[in-house]
Amino acid sequence: MIQSRRKLLKAIVSISALMPTLKAISMSSSLHLASESNSNFKFIYGNSAYKDNFYQFLVNVFHLYPELEFHQLIDAITKRASSDQQIYIEVQNKLNEISSFIAPLTYSMPALSKQKQIIADQTQQLLHDKNQFSGYLEIGSTGRYLDALEERFTIENDRYFVTDKAATYSPIDMIDRGQIIKAGSDILFNNYQPALHSIPRNSLDLVTVYIGFHHCPVALREEFITNIRDTMSTGGYLVVRDHDVNNKKMHHIVALAHDVFNLGTMESWQYNNAELRNFYALAELDVLLNKLGFKSDGKKLFQQGDPTLNALMVYQKV
């Protein structure tokens, strides 16, 4: 899902020509089964309460198309189609019927800006009176959130970004990071085995993982987090944002949010169907982070109107 933001940004860049255009990093076998009981679309859109709940995601988080028309399009095709694959492809093929040529200006740019500001505001709220950091690592982009954070904090010395693709000077990348120059040093994900040894140990005061850990292969999760921890100074802050998937309904609603994001940013069904999604309850993540040397004050901030329960949390290295 996170890599699909590149598609979103392509839509934003197309504003200059007034032309409408509209990830997980690791891939594995599909979580989307053919039976209706395992269909994300049918599980959510087949229940009026769940469907209304999911509509809030389209309004408050996704916001790349006219929300009501998009919602009604998904609903109509879900009722007649037989599988998630068919629903996904049919909805995707009809997006041009509900989207205008100025959609990047009226939807994509405001959506990106809004999410940056919400996440930065919540980060500031959780970090209280802490306002200066030495050394920064952002997991999941080439600096998408750094510009918003620097409006609120002083971030000095080295900046690193674990990303699926190194930053360039393309319009897409410049819009993504909010500045012309490159924001810092890029380290490739390498299937969740990035070369974090290139960062001096115990050197970073602030690490952000706004994409969460749910795309990480389970077998690599503990090693990945341990390697992040080793880059951090004692008392350094780890900011994590991830979904609280604690029951079957939450699994389907979060999975459907990923489906709809990929669908709406024009990823293929094959891409979407192969996306690794190791969702978990946040209580499970808390146990793991405590085991690996972090502590938290237990506070969680959720985005208003987001039914996927995407919580922002702060941990300190002890």
C-alpha positions, 0 to 999 in steps of 0.5 A: 500500500505504501508504495502505491503513493507513487501512483497518487503522486503521479496524479498530483504531478499531472495537474500541470498538464490538467490531465487525470492520471491515477505498495507493499514492499515485500510480496508473498502468496495472496491473502485474498481467497475466492470464497465469499466469506473471505471476500473483503468487498463482500464482507464489508459491503454485504453488511450495512453497518460495516459499509457505512463505517468503511465509507468514512475511510473514503471521506476522511482518509482516501479522498482521491475521488468523489466519495459518495460516487466511489462508494456507490460504484463499489457497492453496485459492483460488489452486489453483482460480481462473484469475486474480489478480483472481478470487483477490483477490476470492474471498479478500476475500469469505471473510475474515469466515469466518476473522476474529472480532469481536475481531480488531482487538484481537488482531491490528490493534493489536498489528501496528501497535504492533509495526511502530512499535517495530521501525522505531524500534529499527532507526532508533536502531541505525543512527544509533548515538550520535546522539540529538538532531535539529533539524527533522523530515520524515516522508514517507508519513503524518501522523506515524505513527512520530514518537511511537516515535522521540521515545521514543528521540530528542530532536526539536526545532523544526519537524515536517513530514509529506508525506501523501495526506490532511491530519491530522484529530482523528478517532479514526483519525488520533489512533491513527495518530499516537499522540497527540491533538494534530496532530504538525506541518505537513502537506504533500500528496503531490500525485502526488509533487510536494509543495510542499517549497519551503514548508520552509526550505532546509537546515533539517532534521536528520532525514528518514524515508521508511519507505514507500520510493520504489517508488510514485513515478513513475520520471520524478519520482523524481530530482526528488522526492529532490532536493527532499527533499535541499534541505530537509536540513541538511548532514550531516542524516540520510535514513532510508529503508526499501525492498525489495531487488527484485533478481530475478523471485522477489523481484518477485512476492513483494513484489508479492504482499505488496502485493496481500495487504495491499490485499486484507486491508484491504478495498481494491477490486481496481480500486484494487490493480490500478492501484497503481504499483509501480516496484520496484528493487534497493537497489543501484540506489537506492544509486547514485541517492542517491550521485548526488544528494548522499548517502552511506551506511555501507552497513549494511542492517537487515532485519526478522526473518522478513520475506521481502520484504527490506524494508531500513532504511538511513541516508544523510547529506547531504554 
